[in-house]
Amino acid sequence: MSAYRASGKPQRPDVLVCAGLDPSGGAGLIADTRVVAQLGGRPVGVVTALTIQNTTGVLGTHACDAEVVGQQLTFLMTDVEVRAVKLGMIGSTEVAKAIANALHLTNAPVVWDPIAAPSRGSGDYAIAEALVALKPHLALVTPNARELAVLSNRAVDDLASAEAAARALADQLDCAVLVKGGHLGGDDSVDVLIHAGGREEFRAPRVQNGEHVHGTGCALASAIATELALGKGLADACRIAKDFVLERVSDPQTPGRGSPAVL
């Protein structure tokens, strides 16, 4: 498919988002699509789960019908050529399998922010089965510290243990893993990209109370996917995305009475 419209103007690359719906807009599909658009992509996507939440917290999650999700994705991708994929909250093992089946229709890089242990609320599906289903498609996984511990079945207490867990997870999934340092303490926020060729480190001054800003993981993964769609290499995409999120964490939105949001 041509990267140009009939007018000859460059076309924004399509980025597929599969994520839950956060009614407050601070995370999930609403935030993801805003990030993609801000960075120069064109978002397309499906809702994988409905949540009952506002800025004060999450009361519940309800997975969408897996058959419908699969049909939506299959019909979409027989028409639109996506350049990258961002996965967020999956909702259920059945939805994970439906997504995995549809992803056979694209070779676009897949970035998964695995909402197994979000900063607010918790996942309630068999994350191990989702991993098995999605493994053939993953280019990068971006877990927070708690998610990394769940996915790797290892203790994650500091950056060193996080790196060891990420290396084990990268070997297990045969993909890259981005260790996020937002909840690991220290004067700097240090993210480490673990991949087959070694490691890349991204360091930035820690923003006071930045770990309490809602939606940072969603924004980071969406930004990485968009930069990959725009043709950036993985390390550059991670670096640009970290800077993008850092800027917004430094000046978050306060849409309600609860947690501030990255967007």
Secondary structure as UniProt FT lines:
FT   TURN            6..7
FT   STRAND          14..21
FT   TURN            23..24
FT   HELIX           28..38
FT   TURN            39..40
FT   STRAND          42..54
FT   TURN            55..56
FT   STRAND          57..63
FT   HELIX           66..77
FT   TURN            78..79
FT   STRAND          84..87
FT   HELIX           93..102
FT   HELIX           103..105
FT   STRAND          110..112
FT   TURN            115..116
FT   HELIX           127..134
FT   HELIX           135..137
FT   STRAND          138..141
FT   HELIX           145..152
FT   HELIX           159..173
FT   STRAND          176..179
FT   TURN            182..183
FT   STRAND          188..195
FT   TURN            196..197
FT   STRAND          198..205
FT   TURN            208..209
FT   HELIX           210..212
FT   HELIX           216..229
FT   TURN            230..231
FT   HELIX           234..249
//
